[in-house]
């Protein structure tokens, strides 16, 4: 966790901003009380009734449902099927006996199906969690089979079928196999035991309150249902900055209640643990991973957990990072630390996710060779091959920290004999904290599709294939998303932000899906199939990342936000002259981090050689990452033909204009979406339009004062009194904007 900001003015903005949006949303909620209530809680599982015309083709659906097994997950699957069909089609499927599977939707694993119909076989082998939807004749009767290698796969098949009905896809003669791309499809929650969520923007924890597991876990069960519906099979319930108390016997007993509500949905529970636990809560005088009593302590602790939670998934470990203790205390490696825990978990089938987010946050900023981006590779590449097979190295997509734009971490190609998973951030810590619209699927796709060119001329090796273990034939790997849903009715604070959770799940299942396909599915399920709604929301969501980037973090400089405090308001000065290493190195002459091998920190040399070449040369380095890799004068001319400084001015003005356009785009949907969500989203977008102008003016004025180079359109550097408020905003937003701008520029005046 980062220390508090020394910039008091910046902090005032945050409080003010939060109070403002809170007030706006309360007003919106009051106004909308009379309208049809859709608070967003049902997300993509609304199952709203199809029109009679749309429902017609489904009249041919079987009228019974047959369950072939008795496992809890299968019962959940059948309940879900009944619920979805009843709500969408107004039909009650009648459960009937397996011995007479007539005119039925049949649910069961492949092994169970074969008892009934030995000759019915999927066209390809089903992997764990993969499913097959098949219209088949069984004992002479027309049936629809939902089968899978395991019970969880059957549940996923049911959700897929219901999604098709909701999106009005045809089902006649269906014969479809879907297989997950990778076995690990997990979310992490950064929930603290006191009920707060680190970097959570959707209300307090659904799991914990006041140091205990909540007595009412209804929401936790509903969350497991949401996760299962998009193929997510694991959830880590507590902050990676883990409280050692989670391993107390009495607490484990409480946690087992959460596992109980996850289990029917096939979601495995796991916990984050503090590596120093054997010492700080276990009574030992050391936590040295190579000390035999420490190994014994972990073994006993893990056995104790499995007695309570037999399907426990494993642990996530954040060590030697941001003040957390780790193996370096005893001169041991991350592999020593991961393995001692992994060996305790192994007999039970559990895994350790060891995070690669290990870096020194007291770096000397005066040394131009220092570079936080190098840390993950420097720490983990040397121990490649030293980790046990049930250890997974969890690597953030970029080498810094979920900035609005980063290149991919070179570590993805730097581990060849070690399992890995990519860590993506669903909660919008650096990307607008759910108050700004920022659909992250296009960002994630760029990262996952990025070709690491591991084998110079022997075919592509994209990040998605590396993390899934496909390139180096690893037994396990995949995708982890930091979700941070909370008690807010709509889970993430904003109904539109749930597209990120949905998109994460869909990409983890199939990273080859396009962002367009994902947003079309999500919008249909969340708002219905009105063509104007589909088109407008798709356009807004698909453009939103670029819009946010253009007014907050140009040319790969990183998010120019207040990195010492809220990670939200503009605060470019906070990046410099401290040890956190999120430097952009802007001075009076130029901007950007020189990470070249030739003259810089050498970071670029961590990539495979073809990628190294791409970034090392100014001629081939893409504009959108230029300042991540190179320090250039403000007058440097981009591939686009613009100078760096003019690009920064233009992109901020363009971004703020486009943020304002979101308001007018959204307004075209009045009456096409329910009033409650319409008003909630409108309030957020109006606020965003105002804050985008604050960002625009803060960054443009800051860089103008640093560089002394005028905007060739004459927009930048005006006194506050002459600043033009954004057009088309309501009075509250307008006042808010003006106050923020005044504060912001007063703050900048201190730096003159
Ligand atoms: O991005 C940073 C966040 C911290 C977080 C850390 C991490 C949970 O600002 O709040 O701590 O990353 O990923 O461990």
Boltz pocket constraint, residues with backbone or C-beta under 6 A from the ligand:
constraints:
  - pocket:
      binder: B
      contacts: [[A, 1], [A, 2], [A, 190], [A, 198], [A, 199], [A, 239], [A, 240], [A, 241], [A, 318], [A, 357], [A, 401], [A, 402], [A, 429]]
      max_distance: 6.0
